[in-house]
């Protein structure tokens, strides 16, 4: 496994008129990793998720009711990855970690994303824009979207990135089926989870020395309007959907959806989805979840927006 040196850049750009007298940070983070050859898996329509027999523990930081600044969560992930690498170097075991949260509105790009998929001037972006080291093209994160960041050692699961991507998708597919009676699927040639031609869950990962970070985002009751300002995931002929929107579509025409969730309000829908995500993640990755807390003060941004100029580390 080869890890190239990282280079970091920080560009300060103007905000939209509605956020005058402030500045936003556009972070360019370059990072290259060459991974070993992955085992071949089945195509997207017949993928089998192989479950390990050994049950492991997974610490879960469940901040799903909080709006966590993207850069804070990003830094947190990288710190956990660093700690896990240190344990591995000492031949010590490291348990899996799962972070669940929501973000303030933000656009993120993958390491090789093209800015042609932004339908706005990067210097006058409606929200913060971050270039990260994950795979994939541009996407949007915001309230009403549950984001899961699994930070796990694939040596303890399966050292196969294709397997890992399919496993993340499997978690969402099971959630939609078991909890909402929505039939979701993979779409050949693309990552993520789809219902018809609508993408409801985005997957973008980074793996360093077989430690994963970044992860998946599931639209629950997200305002989809900000997606109109980008070409989501670089796919022009597809739409983006949410669980709330799908439940509204399916109920009148097909009777799909369970009665217990059809009339749930937005907060209840988030709660229901969260519980199902944790359950299905535990089953797919064969781990026992135990919850840990972290004070929200850890994520407070004490730096004035107009002087947000710190360098990446």
C-alpha positions in Angstrom: 0.0 0.0 0.0 1.5 3.4 -1.0 0.6 6.6 0.6 1.6 9.7 -1.2 2.3 13.0 0.5 -0.6 15.3 1.1 -0.7 18.9 0.0 -3.3 21.4 1.4 -4.6 24.7 0.1 -7.1 27.2 1.5 -9.0 29.6 -0.7 -11.2 32.3 0.8 -14.2 33.1 -1.4 -17.1 35.5 -1.2 -20.5 34.3 -0.1 -23.8 34.9 -1.8 -25.5 38.3 -1.2 -27.8 36.8 1.5 -24.7 36.2 3.6 -23.0 39.5 3.2 -20.0 40.6 5.3 -18.8 37.0 5.8 -16.5 34.7 4.0 -16.6 31.0 3.3 -13.8 28.6 3.1 -13.1 26.5 0.0 -10.7 23.8 1.0 -8.6 21.9 -1.5 -7.2 18.7 -0.1 -5.0 16.6 -2.3 -4.2 13.1 -1.1 -3.3 9.9 -3.1 -3.5 6.3 -2.0 -2.8 3.2 -4.1 -4.5 0.2 -2.7 -4.0 -3.5 -3.4 -6.2 -5.5 -5.8 -9.6 -6.2 -4.5 -11.4 -9.5 -4.9 -14.0 -9.8 -7.7 -17.6 -9.5 -6.6 -20.9 -10.1 -8.4 -22.6 -7.4 -10.5 -24.8 -4.7 -8.8 -28.0 -6.6 -9.4 -26.9 -9.8 -7.7 -24.4 -8.7 -5.1 -24.1 -11.0 -2.1 -23.0 -9.5 1.2 -20.8 -12.0 3.0 -21.2 -11.7 6.7 -18.3 -12.5 9.1 -19.0 -15.1 11.7 -17.2 -13.1 14.4 -19.1 -10.5 16.2 -17.2 -7.3 17.1 -18.0 -4.2 19.1 -18.5 -0.9 17.5 -18.6 2.4 19.4 -21.3 4.7 18.1 -21.3 8.5 18.5 -25.0 9.2 17.8 -25.3 13.0 17.1 -28.2 12.5 14.7 -30.2 15.4 16.3 -27.3 17.8 15.9 -26.2 19.9 13.0 -22.4 19.5 13.0 -20.2 21.8 10.9 -18.7 19.7 8.1 -15.1 20.7 8.7 -15.4 19.7 12.4 -16.7 16.3 11.6 -14.1 15.9 8.9 -11.2 16.7 11.3 -12.8 14.4 13.9 -12.8 11.5 11.4 -9.2 12.0 10.5 -8.1 12.1 14.1 -9.9 8.8 14.8 -8.2 7.3 11.7 -4.8 8.5 13.0 -5.5 6.9 16.4 -6.5 3.6 14.9 -3.3 3.5 12.7 -1.2 4.1 15.8 -2.9 1.1 17.5 -2.3 -1.1 14.5 1.4 -0.1 14.4 1.7 -1.3 18.0 -0.1 -4.6 17.1 -3.0 -3.6 19.2 -6.7 -4.2 18.4 -8.9 -1.3 17.5 -12.6 -1.4 17.7 -14.9 -0.1 15.0 -16.3 3.4 15.2 -19.6 4.8 13.8 -20.5 8.5 13.7 -24.1 9.5 12.9 -25.0 13.1 12.4 -26.5 15.8 10.3 -24.7 18.7 8.7 -25.3 22.4 8.2 -25.9 23.0 4.4 -22.7 22.3 2.6 -21.4 21.1 -0.8 -18.5 18.6 -0.9 -16.4 17.4 -3.8 -14.4 14.2 -4.1 -10.7 14.2 -4.6 -11.1 14.1 -8.4 -14.4 15.9 -8.7 -14.9 18.4 -11.6 -16.1 21.9 -10.9 -18.1 21.6 -14.2 -20.8 19.9 -12.1 -21.3 23.1 -10.0 -24.1 25.3 -11.4 -22.7 28.4 -9.6 -19.6 30.4 -9.5 -17.3 28.9 -6.9 -16.4 32.4 -5.7 -20.0 33.1 -5.0 -21.2 29.8 -3.7 -24.6 29.6 -1.8 -23.0 27.4 0.9 -19.6 26.3 2.0 -17.8 24.2 -0.6 -15.1 21.6 0.5 -12.9 19.5 -1.7 -12.2 16.3 0.3 -10.2 13.1 -0.2 -13.3 10.9 -0.6 -14.2 9.3 -3.9 -17.1 10.5 -6.1 -18.3 13.8 -7.5 -20.1 16.7 -5.9 -22.9 16.2 -3.4 -24.9 18.2 -0.9 -25.3 17.7 2.8 -27.9 19.4 5.0 -30.6 19.2 7.6 -33.0 16.2 7.2 -30.2 14.0 5.8 -28.7 11.4 8.0 -24.9 10.9 7.5 -23.1 7.8 8.6 -19.3 7.8 8.9 -18.1 4.3 9.7 -14.4 4.3 10.6 -13.5 0.6 10.6 -10.5 -1.6 10.1 -11.3 -3.7 7.0 -8.7 -6.2 8.1 -11.3 -7.4 10.7 -14.0 -7.6 8.0 -13.1 -8.1 4.4 -10.1 -6.4 2.7 -12.1 -5.6 -0.4 -13.3 -2.1 -1.3 -16.0 -3.3 -3.6 -17.4 -5.5 -0.8 -17.3 -2.5 1.6 -19.2 -0.2 -0.9 -21.8 -2.9 -1.5 -22.2 -3.4 2.3 -22.9 0.2 2.9 -25.5 0.2 0.1 -27.0 -3.0 1.7 -27.5 -1.2 5.0 -29.7 1.4 3.3 -31.5 -1.1 1.0 -32.5 -3.1 4.1 -33.7 0.1 6.0 -35.9 1.1 3.1 -37.4 -2.4 2.7 -37.8 -3.4 6.4 -39.0 -0.1 7.8 -40.7 1.7 4.9 -41.6 -1.2 2.5 -39.8 0.7 -0.2 -38.0 -1.5 -2.8 -34.6 0.0 -3.4 -31.7 -1.3 -5.5 -28.3 -0.6 -6.8 -27.8 0.8 -10.3 -25.1 -0.9 -12.4 -22.2 1.3 -13.0 -23.0 3.7 -10.1 -22.6 3.8 -6.4 -25.4 4.6 -4.0 -29.0 3.4 -3.5 -31.8 4.1 -6.0 -35.5 3.9 -6.1 -36.4 3.9 -9.7 -34.4 6.8 -11.2 -34.1 8.6 -7.9 -31.0 8.4 -5.8 -31.8 8.4 -2.1 -28.4 7.6 -0.6 -25.0 8.7 -1.7 -21.8 6.8 -0.9 -18.3 8.2 -0.9 -15.4 6.7 1.0 -11.8 7.0 1.7 -9.6 4.1 2.8 -6.1 4.6 4.2 -4.1 1.5 5.3 -7.4 -0.4 5.3 -9.0 2.1 7.7 -12.2 3.6 6.3 -13.7 7.0 6.7 -16.3 9.3 5.1 -19.3 7.1 4.3 -22.9 7.5 3.3 -25.7 10.1 3.3 -29.4 9.2 3.3 -32.0 11.7 2.4 -34.8 11.4 4.9 -36.8 14.6 4.8 -34.1 16.8 3.2 -35.0 19.9 1.3 -33.8 18.8 -2.1 -33.7 22.4 -3.6 -29.9 22.8 -3.0 -29.3 19.8 -5.3 -30.6 21.9 -8.1 -27.5 24.0 -7.9 -25.2 21.0 -8.7 -25.2 17.9 -10.9 -25.5 15.4 -8.0 -22.7 12.9 -8.2 -22.0 14.0 -11.7 -25.0 12.2 -13.1 -27.1 14.5 -15.4 -30.0 12.2 -16.3 -31.0 11.1 -12.9 -32.9 12.6 -10.0 -32.5 12.8 -6.3 -35.1 11.7 -3.9 -35.9 11.4 -0.2 -37.7 8.9 2.0 -40.4 11.5 2.8 -40.9 12.2 -0.9 -41.1 8.6 -1.8 -43.6 7.8 0.9 -45.8 10.6 -0.4 -45.6 9.3 -3.9 -46.2 5.6 -3.2 -49.1 5.9 -0.7 -51.8 7.2 -3.0 -50.9 5.1 -6.1 -49.6 1.8 -4.7 -50.4 1.6 -1.0 -46.7 1.2 -0.3 -45.3 2.2 3.0 -46.2 1.1 6.5 -49.1 2.8 8.2 -47.0 3.5 11.3 -44.6 5.8 9.3 -46.8 7.3 6.6 -48.2 10.0 8.9 -45.0 10.6 10.9 -43.8 14.2 11.2 -40.3 15.1 10.2 -38.7 14.5 13.6 -40.4 11.1 14.0 -39.3 10.1 10.5 -35.7 10.9 11.4 -36.0 9.0 14.6 -37.5 5.9 12.9 -34.8 6.0 10.1 -32.0 6.4 12.6 -33.1 3.3 14.7 -33.3 1.2 11.5 -29.9 2.4 10.2 -28.2 1.4 13.4 -30.0 -2.0 13.5 -29.2 -2.8 9.9 -25.6 -1.6 10.2 -25.1 -3.9 13.1 -26.4 -6.9 11.2 -24.6 -6.2 8.0 -21.3 -5.7 9.7 -21.9 -8.2 12.4 -21.0 -5.9 15.3 -22.5 -5.0 18.6 -23.3 -1.3 18.9 -22.6 0.5 22.1 -23.2 4.2 22.4 -20.7 6.8 23.5 -21.2 10.5 24.1 -19.2 13.6 23.1 -20.1 17.1 24.2 -21.3 19.4 21.4 -18.9 22.0 22.7 -16.2 20.0 20.8 -17.7 21.2 17.6 -18.3 24.8 18.4 -16.6 27.1 15.9 -15.1 30.0 17.8 -13.4 31.4 14.8 -15.2 34.3 13.1 -16.5 33.3 9.7 -14.7 36.2 8.0 -11.3 35.1 9.3 -11.6 31.4 8.8 -8.2 30.8 7.3 -6.6 27.9 9.2 -4.6 25.4 7.2 -5.4 21.8 6.9 -3.3 19.3 8.8 
